[in-house]
Amino acid sequence: MSAVSLIRANSYERHILQASLENLLAPWGGISAFVKSGDRVLLKPNLLTGSRPTKECVTRPELVYCVAKMVIEAGGKPFLGDSPAFGSARGVAKANGYLPLLEELNLPVVEFQGKRYETVSEDFNHLLLSKEAMAADVVINLPKLKSHVQLTVTMGVKNLFGCVPGKMKAWWHMEAGKDSGRFGEMLVETARAINPNLTILDGIIGHEGNGPSGGEPKFLGILAASDNVFALDRTLVEIINAEPGAVPTVAAAMRLGLCSNLEDLDFPLLQPETLQVLDWKLPESLMPIDFGMPRVIQSTFRHFYIRFIKERMGAYVPR
């Protein structure tokens, strides 16, 4: 039975947040249940953009700092990595106030590079994923809870799309076209391939409305953790009162048998109904996965990416 740990947490102040995280991970016996001495540990926050640093579009740096400190105390060797759609991981981290905290802990920032990996799904057996993520001894996934104009809500599974190199993100948007179900399945297979050891979701202040970047902050006072990213996402849609079938990543996980009903999950601390949010704002309307681009532009993109991927990365791309 997968466990999802849920607590109230009201502050990003470091010493308070540290205590909250210790409480959150207590059901597993703390971070040492996931990190052993000498482990290289990838911390994968949501580094979406540097353009709206006050709008809670990214995982809070204080959360990354506290998790990194716990990893170091357990004997692990943490590093931070992501592949933002725009800009570099270090650039987005700098714009969002990460660098002082990273420098205090001497925490490296890695720009992801892609390599083709086989997956359990024949439909997606050509995924280009971050070599750094796949080679890490431990992956700790650190998403932000946000509404999303293409996927309704973005949580743990969607955050792992950051382990797909930047140029390949555009490819998958074009490849899926208007099919949000296919895009959701690709995200689920990416999450299954990365297979994070632990997901800790930043829901102290979320981002509602027309996200992932165009909405507004909303205080929720929630931290959530699980060793099963699909179970965590299924729980969070329940908390914010969203329909699971309307969230393509959750719907795909359910179709593939990766996401249990809530009755099959263990909640060692708070129950989801204790934290329920009834006024969370979902997007006003949903945008197509391909951003509604005209077919001729999509054809040009497709030709470009096929050439790029074949010539630069040596990977197979389905036609």
Secondary structure, DSSP 8 states (H G I E B T S, - for coil): --BEEEEE-----HHHHHHHHHHHHGGGTSGGGT--TT-EEEEEE----SS-TTTT-S--HHHHHHHHHHHHHTT-EEEEEE--SSS-HHHHHHHTT-HHHHHHHT--EEE--EEEE--S-GGGTTEEEEHHHHH-SEEEEE-EEEEETTTEEE-HHHHGGGGS-HHHHHHHHHHHTT-HHHHHHHHHHHHHHH--SEEEEEEEEEEESSTTTSSEEEEEEEEEEES-HHHHHHHHHHHTT--GGGSHHHHHHHHTT-S--GGGSB-SS--GGGG--S-----SS---TTTT--HHHHHHHHHHHHHHIIIII------
